[in-house]
Amino acid sequence: MQDGLGLTILRVGMGPDGSFFNGNSAEIATIAAAKAYGATKIIGAAWSPPLSYKDNGDVNRGGHVYPEYYEAWATTLANFAKSNNLYAMSPQSEPDFASCGSAEPCIGDYPSTVYTAEEMVAFIKVLGPKLQAAGVKLIAPEPSQWLRLWTNRSACCSVPSNLPSPDPLDGKYDYGHVLSKDATAWGFVDIIGTHQYYSMAAEPWPTDVPQTKPLWMTEMAGMKWWPEGEPSSTIENGLAVAGWIHDALVNGDASAWLWWWYQAQMASNEGLFLNDGRDTKRHYVLGQFSKFIRPNYIRVSITGDIPSGVLLSAYKGDDGTVVIVAINKGSAAESVPLSFSGGIAPSSLVPWVTSASSNLASTTAVTVSNGSFTAVLSAKSVTTFVGK
């Protein structure tokens, strides 16, 4: 914990043949290493079944699974999850996205499969009992963007979300609503999964869907949406990631947030480290959350006169530990008076800071008096206050 980020979830991919994407030996070694470093939950996701199962005859470029192969494909998924002792399994990563085969911009030809919301419901009814029998939780639906979890809108192709999308499949998503309206399929879903691409924003949990299941954001990277145009190692890059995490936890009610690659396999620099091994600010910014907001912590209220450009959230553990994450995107330092409520009153808080000149560095503790203190935030920084 002192030197690491405290990451607890590892996501692995299953290939069309029912084995790991990168070969069994490599992934098994990765899983063992992740567990040794504190990962307690290994989750899996599929990208495509064999080409013979699909109506496009290709593991890439989308295509739909023939219904007559649902049973065989569900068996493959369940066997993969059980044999690798996975905590949870997703039937499809990004069922709304056909790599290089949709109206969306082509960003890479790789295994992909499309399920409409109705098809996802039908397949989960086949897969659900098999995963339950294997003792594995089911994550669904994992669309590429949060909008498609709770709406039929889209943020693809730089089209504002309130305008019609050029994607011909739009109108067939809204996975969360469609799943929740089918009692059988909804009963098999243990974890709501989504990605955060395109708009990079979270959507609030709709009032007409019972909030009885955890929601995890299971894949995110900047890709073509980096504010500076590329995945650099600057503090501005880190602040963008901090904003995405904050939005997912606060506005989307997510209880887990996963980065796509720890280190990229391709020359994309999309990992938490650059391909040449250099560190990045997004690496430390992720740690500003993951190192201190531990599993089973809950989000709590904290009040104050929050300046424009400052994002704030607070969390509490069963042991009484309080965590506040403050993001200052502004070019000037800020002093923000804050107050706890609901009986939460730590005696002091230790600030941990990532800025242009600091990487998850602890500083002098601040005193909390009568449930109040002043948070001093460096310019362009993320500060996490921790105490009891």
C-alpha positions in Angstrom: 0.0 0.0 0.0 2.8 2.5 0.8 4.4 2.2 -2.6 1.5 1.0 -4.8 -1.9 2.2 -5.9 -3.9 -0.3 -3.9 -5.6 -1.7 -7.1 -8.0 -4.6 -6.3 -9.6 -5.6 -9.6 -7.9 -7.1 -12.7 -9.9 -7.5 -16.0 -8.8 -10.1 -18.5 -10.1 -10.9 -22.0 -11.3 -14.2 -23.5 -10.6 -15.0 -27.1 -13.0 -16.7 -29.6 -11.5 -20.1 -28.8 -12.4 -19.9 -25.1 -8.8 -19.2 -23.9 -7.1 -16.0 -22.9 -6.4 -13.4 -25.6 -2.7 -13.3 -25.0 -2.1 -17.0 -24.4 -2.8 -18.9 -21.2 0.7 -18.9 -19.8 1.1 -15.1 -20.0 -2.3 -14.3 -18.6 -2.1 -16.9 -15.8 1.2 -15.3 -14.7 -0.3 -11.9 -14.8 -3.3 -13.0 -12.7 -0.9 -14.6 -10.1 1.2 -11.4 -10.0 -1.9 -9.2 -9.6 -3.1 -11.3 -6.7 0.3 -11.1 -5.1 0.0 -7.3 -5.2 -3.4 -7.2 -3.7 -6.0 -7.8 -6.4 -8.9 -9.6 -4.8 -11.3 -9.8 -7.8 -10.4 -11.1 -11.3 -13.1 -10.4 -13.9 -13.4 -11.4 -17.5 -15.0 -10.2 -20.7 -15.5 -11.7 -24.2 -15.0 -9.8 -27.4 -16.2 -12.3 -30.0 -17.2 -16.0 -30.4 -15.8 -18.1 -33.3 -16.6 -16.7 -36.7 -18.9 -19.6 -37.5 -21.2 -18.5 -34.7 -21.7 -15.0 -36.3 -23.8 -13.6 -39.1 -20.9 -11.7 -40.6 -18.5 -14.7 -40.7 -15.7 -12.7 -39.0 -14.5 -12.4 -35.5 -13.9 -8.7 -36.2 -16.2 -5.9 -37.5 -19.1 -6.6 -35.3 -21.7 -9.1 -36.5 -24.4 -10.7 -34.4 -24.3 -14.2 -32.8 -26.8 -16.6 -34.4 -29.4 -17.5 -31.7 -28.8 -21.2 -32.3 -25.3 -20.8 -31.0 -26.2 -19.0 -27.7 -26.1 -22.3 -25.8 -22.7 -23.3 -27.1 -21.2 -19.8 -26.6 -22.7 -19.5 -23.1 -21.1 -22.8 -22.1 -17.7 -21.6 -23.4 -18.0 -18.4 -21.4 -19.0 -20.2 -18.2 -16.2 -22.8 -18.6 -13.6 -20.1 -19.1 -14.8 -18.2 -16.0 -15.0 -21.3 -13.8 -11.6 -22.8 -14.9 -9.9 -19.5 -14.2 -11.6 -18.8 -10.8 -13.0 -15.5 -12.0 -15.1 -13.4 -9.7 -17.3 -12.2 -12.5 -17.7 -12.5 -16.3 -19.1 -10.2 -18.9 -20.8 -11.8 -22.0 -19.5 -9.0 -24.2 -17.2 -6.0 -24.1 -18.9 -3.1 -25.9 -21.9 -4.8 -27.5 -22.8 -1.5 -29.1 -19.6 -1.1 -31.1 -18.5 -2.9 -34.3 -14.8 -2.3 -34.8 -14.3 -0.8 -38.2 -17.7 -2.1 -39.3 -20.1 0.5 -38.1 -20.8 4.1 -39.0 -18.4 5.2 -36.3 -14.9 6.3 -37.0 -12.6 3.3 -37.5 -10.0 3.2 -34.7 -8.8 -0.4 -35.1 -9.9 -3.7 -36.5 -10.2 -6.1 -33.6 -12.6 -8.8 -32.3 -16.0 -7.3 -31.7 -19.6 -8.5 -31.6 -22.9 -6.5 -31.6 -25.9 -7.2 -29.4 -29.0 -5.1 -29.4 -30.5 -4.6 -26.0 -33.1 -7.3 -26.8 -30.4 -9.7 -28.0 -28.5 -9.1 -24.8 -31.6 -10.0 -22.7 -32.0 -13.2 -24.7 -28.4 -14.2 -24.3 -28.2 -13.4 -20.6 -31.2 -15.8 -20.0 -29.0 -18.6 -21.4 -25.7 -17.5 -19.8 -27.1 -16.5 -16.4 -27.9 -20.0 -15.1 -24.5 -21.4 -16.3 -22.6 -18.7 -14.4 -24.7 -19.1 -11.3 -24.0 -22.8 -11.4 -20.2 -22.0 -11.7 -20.4 -19.6 -8.8 -19.4 -16.6 -11.0 -21.1 -13.3 -11.0 -22.5 -11.8 -14.3 -21.4 -8.3 -15.4 -23.5 -6.6 -18.1 -24.0 -4.8 -20.4 -20.7 -3.0 -20.8 -21.5 -0.6 -23.6 -18.8 1.7 -24.9 -20.4 4.9 -23.6 -22.5 5.6 -20.5 -25.2 7.2 -22.7 -26.0 3.8 -24.1 -26.4 2.2 -20.7 -29.4 4.4 -19.8 -30.5 6.0 -23.0 -30.8 5.6 -26.8 -28.7 8.7 -27.3 -25.1 8.6 -28.5 -22.1 10.8 -28.2 -20.3 9.2 -31.2 -18.7 11.0 -34.1 -18.6 14.4 -32.2 -22.4 14.7 -32.5 -23.9 16.3 -29.4 -25.8 13.8 -27.3 -29.1 15.7 -27.9 -28.9 15.3 -31.6 -29.5 12.3 -33.8 -26.5 10.0 -34.1 -25.2 8.9 -37.5 -24.8 5.4 -36.1 -27.5 3.2 -37.8 -27.8 1.0 -34.7 -28.9 3.9 -32.5 -32.4 3.3 -31.1 -31.4 -0.3 -30.2 -29.4 0.4 -27.1 -30.7 1.7 -23.7 -29.4 -1.6 -22.3 -30.0 -0.8 -18.7 -33.6 0.0 -19.1 -34.3 -2.9 -21.4 -32.6 -5.4 -19.0 -34.3 -4.0 -15.9 -37.7 -4.5 -17.5 -37.1 -8.2 -18.0 -37.3 -9.8 -14.6 -35.6 -13.0 -15.5 -32.6 -11.4 -17.3 -32.3 -8.7 -14.6 -32.2 -11.3 -11.9 -29.1 -12.9 -13.4 -27.2 -9.6 -13.6 -25.1 -9.1 -10.5 -23.1 -6.0 -11.6 -24.0 -3.3 -14.0 -21.0 -2.6 -16.2 -20.3 0.3 -18.5 -17.5 2.1 -20.3 -17.0 5.8 -20.4 -15.8 6.7 -23.9 -17.0 9.3 -26.4 -18.6 12.0 -24.1 -16.2 10.8 -21.3 -19.1 11.6 -18.9 -21.2 9.6 -16.6 -25.0 9.5 -16.7 -27.0 9.5 -13.5 -28.8 6.4 -12.4 -32.4 6.8 -13.8 -35.2 7.1 -11.3 -37.3 4.4 -13.0 -34.6 1.7 -12.4 -34.2 0.3 -8.9 -30.7 1.0 -7.6 -30.2 -2.4 -6.2 -27.1 -3.5 -8.0 -23.5 -2.2 -7.9 -22.4 -0.3 -11.0 -18.8 -0.6 -12.2 -17.0 1.4 -14.9 -14.9 -1.5 -16.3 -12.8 0.2 -19.1 -11.6 3.7 -19.8 -8.7 5.4 -21.6 -8.3 8.7 -23.4 -7.8 7.4 -26.9 -8.7 10.2 -29.3 -10.4 12.3 -26.7 -7.3 13.5 -24.7 -7.7 17.3 -24.1 -4.1 17.8 -25.2 -4.6 15.5 -28.2 -2.4 12.7 -27.0 -1.7 10.6 -23.9 1.1 12.7 -22.5 2.7 12.6 -19.0 1.6 16.1 -18.1 -0.4 17.2 -15.1 -3.1 18.4 -17.5 -3.4 14.8 -18.7 -3.7 13.6 -15.1 -6.4 16.2 -14.3 -8.5 15.0 -17.2 -8.4 11.5 -15.8 -9.2 12.8 -12.3 -12.3 14.5 -13.7 -13.4 11.3 -15.4 -13.0 9.3 -12.2 -14.9 11.9 -10.1 -17.7 12.1 -12.6 -18.1 8.3 -12.6 -18.1 8.0 -8.8 -20.2 11.1 -8.0 -22.6 11.5 -11.0 -22.7 7.9 -12.2 -22.7 6.3 -8.7 -20.0 3.8 -9.8 -18.4 1.8 -7.1 -15.4 0.6 -9.2 -13.3 2.3 -12.0 -10.8 0.4 -14.2 -8.2 1.8 -16.5 -7.8 0.0 -19.8 -4.1 -0.9 -19.8 -1.5 -0.7 -17.0 1.0 -0.6 -19.9 -0.1 -0.6 -23.5 0.7 -3.5 -25.7 0.7 -1.3 -28.8 2.5 1.9 -29.6 -0.4 4.0 -28.3 1.0 5.2 -24.9 -2.5 4.6 -23.5 -1.2 2.8 -20.4 -0.6 4.2 -17.0 3.0 4.2 -18.1 4.2 5.3 -21.5 5.6 2.7 -23.9 9.2 3.7 -23.2 8.6 3.1 -19.5 8.2 6.7 -18.4 5.8 7.4 -15.6 2.7 9.5 -16.1 0.6 11.8 -13.9 -2.5 9.8 -14.7 -0.8 6.9 -12.9 -0.5 8.9 -9.7 -3.9 10.5 -10.1 -5.6 7.1 -10.2 -3.7 6.3 -7.0 -5.2 9.5 -5.4 -8.5 7.6 -5.5 -7.6 3.9 -5.4 -4.9 4.0 -2.7 -7.3 5.5 -0.2 -10.9 4.7 -1.2 -10.9 1.1 -0.3 -13.4 -1.7 -1.1 -16.8 -1.2 0.8 -16.2 2.5 1.5 -19.3 4.6 1.0 -19.6 8.2 -0.4 -20.6 10.7 2.3 -21.6 14.4 2.3 -19.1 17.2 2.8 -20.1 20.9 2.4 -18.4 24.1 1.6 -18.2 27.1 -0.7 -16.6 25.2 -3.6 -14.9 27.5 -6.2 -15.3 27.0 -9.9 -12.7 24.6 -11.2 -12.7 22.5 -8.0 -14.3 19.1 -7.8 -14.8 17.5 -4.4 -16.0 14.1 -3.1 -15.8 12.4 0.3 -15.8 8.7 1.5 -15.9 6.8 4.7 -14.8 3.3 5.7 -16.2 0.9 8.3 -13.2 1.6 10.5 -14.0 5.3 10.6 -11.4 6.4 8.1 -12.5 9.5 6.1 -11.2 10.3 2.6 -11.7 13.5 0.7 -10.5 13.8 -2.9 -10.2 17.4 -4.1 -9.4 18.3 -7.7 -8.2 21.8 -8.5 -8.1 22.3 -12.3 -7.4 26.0 -12.0 -4.0 27.7 -12.5 -4.2 29.3 -9.0 -4.1 27.7 -5.5 -7.3 27.6 -3.6 -8.2 27.6 0.1 -11.6 26.0 0.6 -13.4 25.9 4.0 -15.1 22.5 4.4 -17.4 20.9 6.9 -18.5 17.4 7.7 -22.0 16.4 8.7 -23.7 13.3 10.0 -21.4 12.8 13.0 -18.3 12.5 10.9 -15.5 14.4 12.6 -11.9 13.2 12.2 -9.4 14.9 14.4 -6.9 15.5 11.7 -6.3 14.8 8.0 -3.1 14.0 6.1 -3.0 15.5 2.6 -1.5 13.5 -0.3 -0.8 15.5 -3.4 -0.2 15.0 -7.1 0.7 18.1 -9.0 3.2 19.2 -11.7 6.0 18.8 -9.1 4.6 16.1 -6.8 3.6 12.5 -7.2 1.3 11.1 -4.4 3.4 13.0 -1.9 2.2 13.3 1.8 2.4 16.7 3.4 1.8 18.1 6.9 -1.4 17.1 8.6 -4.2 19.6 9.0 -6.3 19.9 12.1 -10.1 19.4 12.0 -12.0 21.6 14.5 -15.7 21.0 15.3 -16.0 19.1 12.0 -14.5 21.8 9.9 -11.1 22.5 8.2 -9.7 24.5 5.3 -8.4 22.5 2.4 -5.4 24.2 0.8 -5.2 23.0 -2.8 -2.2 23.7 -5.0 -2.8 24.9 -8.6 -3.5 22.1 -11.1 -3.4 19.4 -8.5 -5.3 16.4 -6.9 -5.2 16.3 -3.1 -6.5 13.4 -1.1 -7.1 14.1 2.6 -7.1 11.0 4.9 -7.8 10.7 8.6 -9.9 9.3 11.4 
